[in-house]
């Protein structure tokens, strides 16, 4: 009986010790200045480069200090001087100061919380600041998109895109985050104080500025002329419409004129010479006048009338 009780007690202690043991969630890869680390057991020590950060550990930076670390979900964090954070698995609590986040993670959603705000993100780059004396949280997005909400009302979220910022202030709109507003150069420069990034705010804003896909920066306020070799259908139709070939004139020939199989003469016999007046009569060929087979119209009519009379008599 005593053996079984001792075994149960040892198993219980082992289980409790395993539950209390915090797993590592991040690692320090660069730092300068004095930085304190407070682990989950309440033990405080100086942070060193390449140190592993356990879950529920706190990092406190003195003035002039700087820390760059990475978690195990493809996200890098840079902490400015005077910052105080607490690390969890896939989550960071910003108690004071500034964090520059650069996430390449597309699989999991990571969260950063302040005293009055919460931001969920995946692949993106942004800066989070929290002013302890004013209880004001600010979010500046440089790349990608983040979701921002008041920590007391997470259902009311706002999407902040690249080149925009928002803030949460208990004295403004009851602490509800505003819609995304374009980042100003002065505001971004103020938020970058204390980081080691060498990029100028103006270049960051230029690289993250958003414009219409069909309009470039150099074409604002100007008429855009479309340059294309394609022509309208009406122009193409006229352009390729075949031109009729000129009528080929047949040279004049002295053709003969026939009537009922008999030649009446050549064409010249019926032409009026220029020297003749318009009132001059046409010259009738002698062969027509002397031909026994030629008959006038009256003669043909009298012969037809006599034939009809003969037929009626039968």
Secondary structure, DSSP 8 states (H G I E B T S, - for coil): -HHHHHHHHHHHHHHHHHHHS--EEEEEEEEES-EEEE-TTS-EEE--TT-EEETT-EEEE-TT-EEEEEESSSEEEEE-TT-EEEEETTEEEEEEEEEEEEE---SS-EEEE-SSEEEEEEEEEEEEEEETTTTEEEEEEEEEEEEEEETTEEEEEEEEETTEEEEEETTSGGG-----EE--HHHHHHHTTT------HHHHHHHH----TT--GGGTTS------S---HHHHHHHT---------------EEEETTEEEEEGGGG---TTS-TTS-----HHHHH-TT---HHHHHHHHHHHHHHHHH-
